[in-house]
Amino acid sequence: MAYNRQPMESEEKDDAVIQVRQNDNGEIEVLPMGHLARENMEDLQARLDEALSRARGVIVLNFENLRSLNSTAIGKILKFKTTCDQKRIRLIVRHCNPDMLQLLKMIKFDSLVQMEN
């Protein structure tokens, strides 16, 4: 299962770029851009581990620039949620576009992971 948004003309179909940063209110934010698929799960895991090592209370997955997400990525995020729970770190997904949000709600992802816009 994958959600795909049609790329704009200026966008390339490439692997995801994943950044980690601390936002103004102290949350650690993970920003995947592009496509999250099996090919870039090692990079995603490395960025999630980095976020976890820096987090003091909240990790945000910001999906604002995410174009697609497959079932492997969803599974990786759900496993990461379990790790966050064990370490008493809150995981939040923010800024899903409407189509991706609809897909995630269909598979009940929103009942497992807190989602905000």
Biopython code that builds the backbone (N, CA, C, O; Angstrom):
import numpy as np
from Bio.PDB.StructureBuilder import StructureBuilder

atoms = [
    (1, "MET", "N", (0.834, -1.154, 0.000)),
    (1, "MET", "CA", (0.000, 0.000, 0.000)),
    (1, "MET", "C", (0.884, 1.224, 0.000)),
    (1, "MET", "O", (1.838, 1.294, 0.775)),
    (2, "ALA", "N", (0.592, 2.188, -0.847)),
    (2, "ALA", "CA", (1.374, 3.416, -0.885)),
    (2, "ALA", "C", (0.474, 4.568, -1.266)),
    (2, "ALA", "O", (-0.479, 4.411, -2.029)),
    (3, "TYR", "N", (0.788, 5.716, -0.728)),
    (3, "TYR", "CA", (0.110, 6.933, -1.119)),
    (3, "TYR", "C", (1.069, 7.677, -2.023)),
    (3, "TYR", "O", (2.243, 7.820, -1.683)),
    (4, "ASN", "N", (0.606, 8.152, -3.157)),
    (4, "ASN", "CA", (1.451, 8.919, -4.069)),
    (4, "ASN", "C", (0.736, 10.181, -4.489)),
    (4, "ASN", "O", (-0.406, 10.140, -4.945)),
    (5, "ARG", "N", (1.420, 11.311, -4.332)),
    (5, "ARG", "CA", (0.934, 12.585, -4.849)),
    (5, "ARG", "C", (1.674, 12.804, -6.149)),
    (5, "ARG", "O", (2.868, 12.519, -6.236)),
    (6, "GLN", "N", (0.985, 13.305, -7.166)),
    (6, "GLN", "CA", (1.645, 13.589, -8.425)),
    (6, "GLN", "C", (2.724, 14.637, -8.208)),
    (6, "GLN", "O", (2.438, 15.692, -7.642)),
    (7, "PRO", "N", (3.953, 14.383, -8.638)),
    (7, "PRO", "CA", (5.003, 15.374, -8.459)),
    (7, "PRO", "C", (4.766, 16.594, -9.338)),
    (7, "PRO", "O", (4.256, 16.482, -10.453)),
    (8, "MET", "N", (5.146, 17.769, -8.817)),
    (8, "MET", "CA", (5.078, 18.973, -9.623)),
    (8, "MET", "C", (6.186, 18.908, -10.649)),
    (8, "MET", "O", (7.125, 18.124, -10.513)),
    (9, "GLU", "N", (6.075, 19.735, -11.680)),
    (9, "GLU", "CA", (7.035, 19.697, -12.764)),
    (9, "GLU", "C", (8.473, 19.890, -12.288)),
    (9, "GLU", "O", (9.399, 19.284, -12.828)),
    (10, "SER", "N", (8.654, 20.735, -11.272)),
    (10, "SER", "CA", (10.001, 21.037, -10.794)),
    (10, "SER", "C", (10.559, 19.964, -9.863)),
    (10, "SER", "O", (11.738, 20.010, -9.512)),
    (11, "GLU", "N", (9.743, 19.008, -9.462)),
    (11, "GLU", "CA", (10.182, 17.973, -8.535)),
    (11, "GLU", "C", (10.740, 16.783, -9.295)),
    (11, "GLU", "O", (10.227, 16.402, -10.347)),
    (12, "GLU", "N", (11.790, 16.207, -8.748)),
    (12, "GLU", "CA", (12.355, 14.998, -9.332)),
    (12, "GLU", "C", (11.827, 13.795, -8.584)),
    (12, "GLU", "O", (11.465, 13.892, -7.411)),
    (13, "LYS", "N", (11.785, 12.665, -9.259)),
    (13, "LYS", "CA", (11.412, 11.421, -8.602)),
    (13, "LYS", "C", (12.683, 10.788, -8.068)),
    (13, "LYS", "O", (13.328, 9.999, -8.758)),
    (14, "ASP", "N", (13.044, 11.136, -6.832)),
    (14, "ASP", "CA", (14.262, 10.609, -6.241)),
    (14, "ASP", "C", (13.953, 10.061, -4.864)),
    (14, "ASP", "O", (12.816, 10.110, -4.395)),
    (15, "ASP", "N", (14.990, 9.535, -4.225)),
    (15, "ASP", "CA", (14.822, 9.022, -2.878)),
    (15, "ASP", "C", (14.519, 10.151, -1.913)),
    (15, "ASP", "O", (14.696, 11.328, -2.227)),
    (16, "ALA", "N", (14.069, 9.776, -0.757)),
    (16, "ALA", "CA", (13.749, 10.750, 0.273)),
    (16, "ALA", "C", (15.013, 11.401, 0.812)),
    (16, "ALA", "O", (16.082, 10.793, 0.856)),
    (17, "VAL", "N", (14.861, 12.635, 1.214)),
    (17, "VAL", "CA", (15.863, 13.346, 1.991)),
    (17, "VAL", "C", (15.215, 13.527, 3.354)),
    (17, "VAL", "O", (14.062, 13.950, 3.441)),
    (18, "ILE", "N", (15.935, 13.216, 4.403)),
    (18, "ILE", "CA", (15.343, 13.280, 5.740)),
    (18, "ILE", "C", (16.224, 14.161, 6.613)),
    (18, "ILE", "O", (17.412, 13.891, 6.787)),
    (19, "GLN", "N", (15.635, 15.207, 7.154)),
    (19, "GLN", "CA", (16.354, 16.119, 8.027)),
    (19, "GLN", "C", (15.838, 15.985, 9.451)),
    (19, "GLN", "O", (14.694, 15.587, 9.674)),
    (20, "VAL", "N", (16.689, 16.318, 10.411)),
    (20, "VAL", "CA", (16.296, 16.362, 11.819)),
    (20, "VAL", "C", (16.687, 17.731, 12.336)),
    (20, "VAL", "O", (17.807, 18.191, 12.111)),
    (21, "ARG", "N", (15.757, 18.389, 13.037)),
    (21, "ARG", "CA", (16.060, 19.699, 13.612)),
    (21, "ARG", "C", (15.267, 19.885, 14.894)),
    (21, "ARG", "O", (14.294, 19.175, 15.146)),
    (22, "GLN", "N", (15.686, 20.832, 15.686)),
    (22, "GLN", "CA", (14.940, 21.187, 16.892)),
    (22, "GLN", "C", (14.151, 22.448, 16.565)),
    (22, "GLN", "O", (14.719, 23.431, 16.090)),
    (23, "ASN", "N", (12.833, 22.425, 16.819)),
    (23, "ASN", "CA", (12.049, 23.616, 16.526)),
    (23, "ASN", "C", (12.029, 24.561, 17.725)),
    (23, "ASN", "O", (12.597, 24.247, 18.771)),
    (24, "ASP", "N", (11.385, 25.705, 17.580)),
    (24, "ASP", "CA", (11.433, 26.774, 18.583)),
    (24, "ASP", "C", (10.931, 26.367, 19.963)),
    (24, "ASP", "O", (11.393, 26.902, 20.970)),
    (25, "ASN", "N", (9.988, 25.425, 20.020)),
    (25, "ASN", "CA", (9.463, 25.034, 21.335)),
    (25, "ASN", "C", (10.151, 23.791, 21.907)),
    (25, "ASN", "O", (9.635, 23.166, 22.833)),
    (26, "GLY", "N", (11.305, 23.437, 21.360)),
    (26, "GLY", "CA", (12.108, 22.358, 21.917)),
    (26, "GLY", "C", (11.789, 20.971, 21.387)),
    (26, "GLY", "O", (12.455, 20.004, 21.759)),
    (27, "GLU", "N", (10.796, 20.852, 20.537)),
    (27, "GLU", "CA", (10.476, 19.550, 19.957)),
    (27, "GLU", "C", (11.541, 19.179, 18.925)),
    (27, "GLU", "O", (12.078, 20.044, 18.232)),
    (28, "ILE", "N", (11.834, 17.899, 18.834)),
    (28, "ILE", "CA", (12.719, 17.406, 17.782)),
    (28, "ILE", "C", (11.828, 17.036, 16.601)),
    (28, "ILE", "O", (10.873, 16.272, 16.739)),
    (29, "GLU", "N", (12.157, 17.586, 15.455)),
    (29, "GLU", "CA", (11.325, 17.418, 14.272)),
    (29, "GLU", "C", (12.089, 16.623, 13.214)),
    (29, "GLU", "O", (13.230, 16.945, 12.882)),
    (30, "VAL", "N", (11.446, 15.586, 12.695)),
    (30, "VAL", "CA", (11.992, 14.778, 11.609)),
    (30, "VAL", "C", (11.198, 15.147, 10.364)),
    (30, "VAL", "O", (9.972, 15.035, 10.345)),
    (31, "LEU", "N", (11.901, 15.590, 9.322)),
    (31, "LEU", "CA", (11.254, 16.088, 8.108)),
    (31, "LEU", "C", (11.633, 15.242, 6.903)),
    (31, "LEU", "O", (12.631, 15.527, 6.240)),
    (32, "PRO", "N", (10.858, 14.209, 6.608)),
    (32, "PRO", "CA", (11.130, 13.451, 5.385)),
    (32, "PRO", "C", (10.604, 14.216, 4.174)),
    (32, "PRO", "O", (9.510, 14.780, 4.214)),
    (33, "MET", "N", (11.380, 14.231, 3.108)),
    (33, "MET", "CA", (10.980, 14.912, 1.878)),
    (33, "MET", "C", (11.132, 13.943, 0.723)),
    (33, "MET", "O", (12.147, 13.256, 0.606)),
    (34, "GLY", "N", (10.139, 13.890, -0.113)),
    (34, "GLY", "CA", (10.201, 13.000, -1.264)),
    (34, "GLY", "C", (9.412, 11.734, -1.019)),
    (34, "GLY", "O", (8.249, 11.781, -0.618)),
    (35, "HIS", "N", (10.043, 10.611, -1.261)),
    (35, "HIS", "CA", (9.390, 9.306, -1.193)),
    (35, "HIS", "C", (10.015, 8.468, -0.084)),
    (35, "HIS", "O", (11.234, 8.297, -0.048)),
    (36, "LEU", "N", (9.193, 7.949, 0.815)),
    (36, "LEU", "CA", (9.673, 7.002, 1.822)),
    (36, "LEU", "C", (9.289, 5.605, 1.368)),
    (36, "LEU", "O", (8.106, 5.275, 1.276)),
    (37, "ALA", "N", (10.288, 4.794, 1.088)),
    (37, "ALA", "CA", (10.059, 3.436, 0.609)),
    (37, "ALA", "C", (11.168, 2.543, 1.143)),
    (37, "ALA", "O", (12.081, 3.010, 1.825)),
    (38, "ARG", "N", (11.084, 1.285, 0.834)),
    (38, "ARG", "CA", (12.030, 0.281, 1.316)),
    (38, "ARG", "C", (13.485, 0.705, 1.076)),
    (38, "ARG", "O", (14.353, 0.431, 1.905)),
    (39, "GLU", "N", (13.753, 1.364, -0.042)),
    (39, "GLU", "CA", (15.119, 1.725, -0.414)),
    (39, "GLU", "C", (15.777, 2.700, 0.557)),
    (39, "GLU", "O", (17.004, 2.742, 0.634)),
    (40, "ASN", "N", (15.003, 3.479, 1.294)),
    (40, "ASN", "CA", (15.621, 4.462, 2.183)),
    (40, "ASN", "C", (15.273, 4.242, 3.653)),
    (40, "ASN", "O", (15.287, 5.184, 4.444)),
    (41, "MET", "N", (14.961, 2.995, 4.017)),
    (41, "MET", "CA", (14.626, 2.704, 5.408)),
    (41, "MET", "C", (15.831, 2.815, 6.335)),
    (41, "MET", "O", (15.672, 3.164, 7.505)),
    (42, "GLU", "N", (17.036, 2.525, 5.839)),
    (42, "GLU", "CA", (18.224, 2.692, 6.683)),
    (42, "GLU", "C", (18.418, 4.151, 7.058)),
    (42, "GLU", "O", (18.728, 4.462, 8.208)),
    (43, "ASP", "N", (18.237, 5.043, 6.099)),
    (43, "ASP", "CA", (18.361, 6.472, 6.368)),
    (43, "ASP", "C", (17.258, 6.936, 7.322)),
    (43, "ASP", "O", (17.517, 7.707, 8.246)),
    (44, "LEU", "N", (16.031, 6.468, 7.097)),
    (44, "LEU", "CA", (14.938, 6.827, 8.000)),
    (44, "LEU", "C", (15.251, 6.355, 9.414)),
    (44, "LEU", "O", (15.070, 7.108, 10.371)),
    (45, "GLN", "N", (15.717, 5.122, 9.557)),
    (45, "GLN", "CA", (16.032, 4.599, 10.886)),
    (45, "GLN", "C", (17.135, 5.423, 11.549)),
    (45, "GLN", "O", (17.063, 5.714, 12.743)),
    (46, "ALA", "N", (18.143, 5.795, 10.781)),
    (46, "ALA", "CA", (19.234, 6.609, 11.334)),
    (46, "ALA", "C", (18.712, 7.957, 11.826)),
    (46, "ALA", "O", (19.122, 8.423, 12.890)),
    (47, "ARG", "N", (17.822, 8.581, 11.074)),
    (47, "ARG", "CA", (17.262, 9.881, 11.473)),
    (47, "ARG", "C", (16.335, 9.729, 12.682)),
    (47, "ARG", "O", (16.324, 10.594, 13.558)),
    (48, "LEU", "N", (15.568, 8.654, 12.743)),
    (48, "LEU", "CA", (14.704, 8.421, 13.906)),
    (48, "LEU", "C", (15.557, 8.180, 15.147)),
    (48, "LEU", "O", (15.236, 8.683, 16.224)),
    (49, "ASP", "N", (16.636, 7.420, 15.008)),
    (49, "ASP", "CA", (17.553, 7.183, 16.132)),
    (49, "ASP", "C", (18.182, 8.491, 16.599)),
    (49, "ASP", "O", (18.315, 8.730, 17.799)),
    (50, "GLU", "N", (18.568, 9.336, 15.646)),
    (50, "GLU", "CA", (19.135, 10.644, 15.988)),
    (50, "GLU", "C", (18.117, 11.484, 16.759)),
    (50, "GLU", "O", (18.445, 12.100, 17.773)),
    (51, "ALA", "N", (16.881, 11.500, 16.267)),
    (51, "ALA", "CA", (15.824, 12.258, 16.938)),
    (51, "ALA", "C", (15.613, 11.741, 18.354)),
    (51, "ALA", "O", (15.462, 12.526, 19.290)),
    (52, "LEU", "N", (15.602, 10.431, 18.510)),
    (52, "LEU", "CA", (15.386, 9.824, 19.821)),
    (52, "LEU", "C", (16.514, 10.180, 20.789)),
    (52, "LEU", "O", (16.273, 10.399, 21.976)),
    (53, "SER", "N", (17.728, 10.235, 20.285)),
    (53, "SER", "CA", (18.862, 10.564, 21.157)),
    (53, "SER", "C", (18.837, 12.028, 21.593)),
    (53, "SER", "O", (19.405, 12.374, 22.629)),
    (54, "ARG", "N", (18.189, 12.883, 20.820)),
    (54, "ARG", "CA", (18.136, 14.314, 21.129)),
    (54, "ARG", "C", (16.861, 14.721, 21.857)),
    (54, "ARG", "O", (16.813, 15.792, 22.463)),
    (55, "ALA", "N", (15.838, 13.892, 21.808)),
    (55, "ALA", "CA", (14.509, 14.263, 22.323)),
    (55, "ALA", "C", (14.476, 14.311, 23.836)),
    (55, "ALA", "O", (15.112, 13.504, 24.513)),
    (56, "ARG", "N", (13.732, 15.262, 24.354)),
    (56, "ARG", "CA", (13.499, 15.387, 25.788)),
    (56, "ARG", "C", (12.016, 15.249, 26.129)),
    (56, "ARG", "O", (11.663, 15.229, 27.308)),
    (57, "GLY", "N", (11.155, 15.155, 25.144)),
    (57, "GLY", "CA", (9.741, 15.011, 25.455)),
    (57, "GLY", "C", (8.867, 14.719, 24.253)),
    (57, "GLY", "O", (7.933, 13.921, 24.343)),
    (58, "VAL", "N", (9.164, 15.369, 23.105)),
    (58, "VAL", "CA", (8.303, 15.231, 21.931)),
    (58, "VAL", "C", (9.149, 15.101, 20.672)),
    (58, "VAL", "O", (10.116, 15.838, 20.472)),
    (59, "ILE", "N", (8.762, 14.144, 19.823)),
    (59, "ILE", "CA", (9.319, 14.027, 18.475)),
    (59, "ILE", "C", (8.156, 14.227, 17.509)),
    (59, "ILE", "O", (7.096, 13.617, 17.651)),
    (60, "VAL", "N", (8.376, 15.087, 16.533)),
    (60, "VAL", "CA", (7.368, 15.374, 15.517)),
    (60, "VAL", "C", (7.849, 14.840, 14.179)),
    (60, "VAL", "O", (8.960, 15.149, 13.747)),
    (61, "LEU", "N", (7.020, 14.042, 13.524)),
    (61, "LEU", "CA", (7.254, 13.672, 12.129)),
    (61, "LEU", "C", (6.470, 14.671, 11.292)),
    (61, "LEU", "O", (5.240, 14.654, 11.294)),
    (62, "ASN", "N", (7.169, 15.535, 10.583)),
    (62, "ASN", "CA", (6.538, 16.565, 9.778)),
    (62, "ASN", "C", (6.446, 16.067, 8.341)),
    (62, "ASN", "O", (7.461, 15.940, 7.656)),
    (63, "PHE", "N", (5.229, 15.785, 7.890)),
    (63, "PHE", "CA", (5.007, 15.216, 6.560)),
    (63, "PHE", "C", (4.695, 16.267, 5.505)),
    (63, "PHE", "O", (4.207, 15.933, 4.425)),
    (64, "GLU", "N", (4.967, 17.523, 5.802)),
    (64, "GLU", "CA", (4.637, 18.618, 4.895)),
    (64, "GLU", "C", (5.208, 18.418, 3.496)),
    (64, "GLU", "O", (4.535, 18.722, 2.511)),
    (65, "ASN", "N", (6.424, 17.916, 3.390)),
    (65, "ASN", "CA", (7.085, 17.750, 2.089)),
    (65, "ASN", "C", (7.222, 16.290, 1.671)),
    (65, "ASN", "O", (8.029, 15.960, 0.802)),
    (66, "LEU", "N", (6.439, 15.428, 2.285)),
    (66, "LEU", "CA", (6.470, 14.006, 1.943)),
    (66, "LEU", "C", (5.525, 13.755, 0.783)),
    (66, "LEU", "O", (4.343, 14.093, 0.852)),
    (67, "ARG", "N", (6.049, 13.157, -0.292)),
    (67, "ARG", "CA", (5.227, 12.900, -1.474)),
    (67, "ARG", "C", (4.605, 11.518, -1.470)),
    (67, "ARG", "O", (3.500, 11.333, -1.980)),
    (68, "SER", "N", (5.304, 10.542, -0.898)),
    (68, "SER", "CA", (4.729, 9.200, -0.850)),
    (68, "SER", "C", (5.301, 8.436, 0.339)),
    (68, "SER", "O", (6.373, 8.742, 0.860)),
    (69, "LEU", "N", (4.533, 7.432, 0.739)),
    (69, "LEU", "CA", (4.829, 6.659, 1.929)),
    (69, "LEU", "C", (4.314, 5.252, 1.669)),
    (69, "LEU", "O", (3.134, 5.078, 1.366)),
    (70, "ASN", "N", (5.177, 4.242, 1.780)),
    (70, "ASN", "CA", (4.689, 2.888, 1.538)),
    (70, "ASN", "C", (4.503, 2.131, 2.848)),
    (70, "ASN", "O", (4.764, 2.664, 3.927)),
    (71, "SER", "N", (4.055, 0.902, 2.746)),
    (71, "SER", "CA", (3.742, 0.117, 3.942)),
    (71, "SER", "C", (4.988, -0.174, 4.782)),
    (71, "SER", "O", (4.887, -0.298, 6.003)),
    (72, "THR", "N", (6.151, -0.283, 4.155)),
    (72, "THR", "CA", (7.391, -0.497, 4.904)),
    (72, "THR", "C", (7.658, 0.701, 5.812)),
    (72, "THR", "O", (8.026, 0.532, 6.975)),
    (73, "ALA", "N", (7.474, 1.899, 5.288)),
    (73, "ALA", "CA", (7.677, 3.119, 6.073)),
    (73, "ALA", "C", (6.651, 3.225, 7.197)),
    (73, "ALA", "O", (6.989, 3.629, 8.310)),
    (74, "ILE", "N", (5.416, 2.869, 6.915)),
    (74, "ILE", "CA", (4.381, 2.893, 7.952)),
    (74, "ILE", "C", (4.754, 1.938, 9.081)),
    (74, "ILE", "O", (4.640, 2.285, 10.257)),
    (75, "GLY", "N", (5.196, 0.745, 8.727)),
    (75, "GLY", "CA", (5.619, -0.223, 9.742)),
    (75, "GLY", "C", (6.788, 0.285, 10.562)),
    (75, "GLY", "O", (6.821, 0.098, 11.778)),
    (76, "LYS", "N", (7.744, 0.922, 9.912)),
    (76, "LYS", "CA", (8.911, 1.487, 10.609)),
    (76, "LYS", "C", (8.468, 2.558, 11.608)),
    (76, "LYS", "O", (8.984, 2.616, 12.724)),
    (77, "ILE", "N", (7.524, 3.398, 11.214)),
    (77, "ILE", "CA", (7.022, 4.458, 12.091)),
    (77, "ILE", "C", (6.273, 3.855, 13.278)),
    (77, "ILE", "O", (6.419, 4.330, 14.404)),
    (78, "LEU", "N", (5.478, 2.820, 13.040)),
    (78, "LEU", "CA", (4.738, 2.190, 14.141)),
    (78, "LEU", "C", (5.699, 1.517, 15.130)),
    (78, "LEU", "O", (5.475, 1.565, 16.340)),
    (79, "LYS", "N", (6.753, 0.900, 14.626)),
    (79, "LYS", "CA", (7.751, 0.309, 15.521)),
    (79, "LYS", "C", (8.453, 1.411, 16.321)),
    (79, "LYS", "O", (8.721, 1.246, 17.511)),
    (80, "PHE", "N", (8.744, 2.525, 15.666)),
    (80, "PHE", "CA", (9.365, 3.664, 16.339)),
    (80, "PHE", "C", (8.443, 4.213, 17.421)),
    (80, "PHE", "O", (8.915, 4.639, 18.476)),
    (81, "LYS", "N", (7.154, 4.208, 17.177)),
    (81, "LYS", "CA", (6.174, 4.666, 18.177)),
    (81, "LYS", "C", (6.289, 3.822, 19.442)),
    (81, "LYS", "O", (6.234, 4.361, 20.548)),
    (82, "THR", "N", (6.445, 2.529, 19.300)),
    (82, "THR", "CA", (6.611, 1.641, 20.453)),
    (82, "THR", "C", (7.869, 2.009, 21.236)),
    (82, "THR", "O", (7.849, 2.057, 22.466)),
    (83, "THR", "N", (8.957, 2.267, 20.524)),
    (83, "THR", "CA", (10.203, 2.679, 21.175)),
    (83, "THR", "C", (10.010, 3.998, 21.917)),
    (83, "THR", "O", (10.468, 4.149, 23.050)),
    (84, "CYS", "N", (9.337, 4.945, 21.284)),
    (84, "CYS", "CA", (9.060, 6.237, 21.932)),
    (84, "CYS", "C", (8.242, 6.033, 23.204)),
    (84, "CYS", "O", (8.541, 6.628, 24.240)),
    (85, "ASP", "N", (7.223, 5.202, 23.128)),
    (85, "ASP", "CA", (6.387, 4.933, 24.301)),
    (85, "ASP", "C", (7.225, 4.367, 25.448)),
    (85, "ASP", "O", (7.056, 4.762, 26.601)),
    (86, "GLN", "N", (8.115, 3.455, 25.129)),
    (86, "GLN", "CA", (8.966, 2.854, 26.162)),
    (86, "GLN", "C", (9.870, 3.884, 26.823)),
    (86, "GLN", "O", (10.192, 3.758, 28.004)),
    (87, "LYS", "N", (10.279, 4.897, 26.078)),
    (87, "LYS", "CA", (11.168, 5.934, 26.604)),
    (87, "LYS", "C", (10.401, 7.169, 27.083)),
    (87, "LYS", "O", (10.996, 8.187, 27.438)),
    (88, "ARG", "N", (9.074, 7.059, 27.085)),
    (88, "ARG", "CA", (8.191, 8.160, 27.506)),
    (88, "ARG", "C", (8.399, 9.425, 26.679)),
    (88, "ARG", "O", (8.394, 10.541, 27.200)),
    (89, "ILE", "N", (8.582, 9.221, 25.384)),
    (89, "ILE", "CA", (8.677, 10.310, 24.407)),
    (89, "ILE", "C", (7.373, 10.297, 23.608)),
    (89, "ILE", "O", (6.937, 9.249, 23.132)),
    (90, "ARG", "N", (6.769, 11.448, 23.470)),
    (90, "ARG", "CA", (5.523, 11.548, 22.697)),
    (90, "ARG", "C", (5.857, 11.696, 21.215)),
    (90, "ARG", "O", (6.696, 12.520, 20.850)),
    (91, "LEU", "N", (5.208, 10.907, 20.361)),
    (91, "LEU", "CA", (5.394, 10.976, 18.913)),
    (91, "LEU", "C", (4.146, 11.588, 18.292)),
    (91, "LEU", "O", (3.026, 11.152, 18.556)),
    (92, "ILE", "N", (4.356, 12.601, 17.466)),
    (92, "ILE", "CA", (3.255, 13.296, 16.793)),
    (92, "ILE", "C", (3.564, 13.350, 15.302)),
    (92, "ILE", "O", (4.701, 13.618, 14.911)),
    (93, "VAL", "N", (2.559, 13.096, 14.469)),
    (93, "VAL", "CA", (2.680, 13.289, 13.021)),
    (93, "VAL", "C", (1.923, 14.570, 12.690)),
    (93, "VAL", "O", (0.766, 14.740, 13.075)),
    (94, "ARG", "N", (2.593, 15.468, 11.969)),
    (94, "ARG", "CA", (1.982, 16.756, 11.610)),
    (94, "ARG", "C", (2.049, 17.003, 10.112)),
    (94, "ARG", "O", (2.910, 16.480, 9.403)),
    (95, "HIS", "N", (1.120, 17.810, 9.664)),
    (95, "HIS", "CA", (1.108, 18.381, 8.311)),
    (95, "HIS", "C", (0.973, 17.352, 7.196)),
    (95, "HIS", "O", (1.643, 17.451, 6.169)),
    (96, "CYS", "N", (0.106, 16.367, 7.401)),
    (96, "CYS", "CA", (-0.222, 15.435, 6.315)),
    (96, "CYS", "C", (-1.117, 16.158, 5.320)),
    (96, "CYS", "O", (-2.002, 16.918, 5.713)),
    (97, "ASN", "N", (-0.892, 15.927, 4.056)),
    (97, "ASN", "CA", (-1.834, 16.478, 3.087)),
    (97, "ASN", "C", (-3.124, 15.655, 3.161)),
    (97, "ASN", "O", (-3.100, 14.529, 3.656)),
    (98, "PRO", "N", (-4.228, 16.185, 2.687)),
    (98, "PRO", "CA", (-5.533, 15.522, 2.862)),
    (98, "PRO", "C", (-5.604, 14.095, 2.336)),
    (98, "PRO", "O", (-6.223, 13.239, 2.968)),
    (99, "ASP", "N", (-4.983, 13.821, 1.191)),
    (99, "ASP", "CA", (-5.046, 12.461, 0.637)),
    (99, "ASP", "C", (-4.275, 11.464, 1.495)),
    (99, "ASP", "O", (-4.742, 10.350, 1.729)),
    (100, "MET", "N", (-3.095, 11.863, 1.963)),
    (100, "MET", "CA", (-2.315, 10.977, 2.818)),
    (100, "MET", "C", (-3.028, 10.772, 4.148)),
    (100, "MET", "O", (-3.056, 9.662, 4.679)),
    (101, "LEU", "N", (-3.602, 11.840, 4.682)),
    (101, "LEU", "CA", (-4.344, 11.748, 5.937)),
    (101, "LEU", "C", (-5.510, 10.769, 5.799)),
    (101, "LEU", "O", (-5.753, 9.962, 6.697)),
    (102, "GLN", "N", (-6.217, 10.836, 4.701)),
    (102, "GLN", "CA", (-7.339, 9.919, 4.462)),
    (102, "GLN", "C", (-6.850, 8.469, 4.440)),
    (102, "GLN", "O", (-7.477, 7.595, 5.039)),
    (103, "LEU", "N", (-5.732, 8.210, 3.752)),
    (103, "LEU", "CA", (-5.175, 6.858, 3.709)),
    (103, "LEU", "C", (-4.802, 6.385, 5.111)),
    (103, "LEU", "O", (-5.136, 5.264, 5.495)),
    (104, "LEU", "N", (-4.118, 7.224, 5.873)),
    (104, "LEU", "CA", (-3.686, 6.835, 7.210)),
    (104, "LEU", "C", (-4.879, 6.575, 8.127)),
    (104, "LEU", "O", (-4.826, 5.688, 8.980)),
    (105, "LYS", "N", (-5.941, 7.336, 7.956)),
    (105, "LYS", "CA", (-7.150, 7.093, 8.750)),
    (105, "LYS", "C", (-7.834, 5.792, 8.339)),
    (105, "LYS", "O", (-8.399, 5.095, 9.182)),
    (106, "MET", "N", (-7.786, 5.461, 7.052)),
    (106, "MET", "CA", (-8.399, 4.212, 6.580)),
    (106, "MET", "C", (-7.742, 2.995, 7.219)),
    (106, "MET", "O", (-8.411, 1.999, 7.494)),
    (107, "ILE", "N", (-6.444, 3.072, 7.453)),
    (107, "ILE", "CA", (-5.746, 1.926, 8.052)),
    (107, "ILE", "C", (-5.637, 2.070, 9.574)),
    (107, "ILE", "O", (-4.934, 1.303, 10.232)),
    (108, "LYS", "N", (-6.343, 3.065, 10.120)),
    (108, "LYS", "CA", (-6.425, 3.293, 11.576)),
    (108, "LYS", "C", (-5.084, 3.695, 12.197)),
    (108, "LYS", "O", (-4.867, 3.510, 13.394)),
    (109, "PHE", "N", (-4.194, 4.241, 11.378)),
    (109, "PHE", "CA", (-2.907, 4.735, 11.853)),
    (109, "PHE", "C", (-3.121, 5.816, 12.915)),
    (109, "PHE", "O", (-2.377, 5.906, 13.892)),
    (110, "ASP", "N", (-4.163, 6.640, 12.697)),
    (110, "ASP", "CA", (-4.428, 7.745, 13.611)),
    (110, "ASP", "C", (-4.906, 7.280, 14.982)),
    (110, "ASP", "O", (-4.917, 8.073, 15.923)),
    (111, "SER", "N", (-5.298, 6.024, 15.119)),
    (111, "SER", "CA", (-5.671, 5.508, 16.438)),
    (111, "SER", "C", (-4.425, 5.054, 17.216)),
    (111, "SER", "O", (-4.499, 4.823, 18.423)),
    (112, "LEU", "N", (-3.293, 4.928, 16.530)),
    (112, "LEU", "CA", (-2.053, 4.479, 17.155)),
    (112, "LEU", "C", (-1.050, 5.620, 17.367)),
    (112, "LEU", "O", (-0.286, 5.616, 18.332)),
    (113, "VAL", "N", (-1.065, 6.579, 16.467)),
    (113, "VAL", "CA", (-0.114, 7.687, 16.518)),
    (113, "VAL", "C", (-0.901, 8.992, 16.509)),
    (113, "VAL", "O", (-1.821, 9.167, 15.710)),
    (114, "GLN", "N", (-0.531, 9.908, 17.406)),
    (114, "GLN", "CA", (-1.199, 11.205, 17.464)),
    (114, "GLN", "C", (-0.943, 11.971, 16.180)),
    (114, "GLN", "O", (0.191, 12.041, 15.707)),
    (115, "MET", "N", (-2.006, 12.549, 15.612)),
    (115, "MET", "CA", (-1.877, 13.305, 14.355)),
    (115, "MET", "C", (-2.431, 14.708, 14.566)),
    (115, "MET", "O", (-3.475, 14.897, 15.189)),
    (116, "GLU", "N", (-1.709, 15.679, 14.035)),
    (116, "GLU", "CA", (-2.104, 17.089, 14.108)),
    (116, "GLU", "C", (-1.880, 17.738, 12.761)),
    (116, "GLU", "O", (-1.066, 17.277, 11.961)),
    (117, "ASN", "N", (-2.608, 18.811, 12.519)),
    (117, "ASN", "CA", (-2.364, 19.606, 11.300)),
    (117, "ASN", "C", (-1.775, 20.904, 11.637)),
    (117, "ASN", "O", (-1.501, 21.707, 10.745)),
]
sb = StructureBuilder()
sb.init_structure("model")
sb.init_model(0)
sb.init_chain("A")
sb.init_seg("    ")
for serial, (resi, resn, name, xyz) in enumerate(atoms, 1):
    if name == "N":
        sb.init_residue(resn, " ", resi, " ")
    sb.init_atom(name, np.array(xyz, "f"), 0.0, 1.0, " ", f" {name:<3s}", serial, name[0])
structure = sb.get_structure()
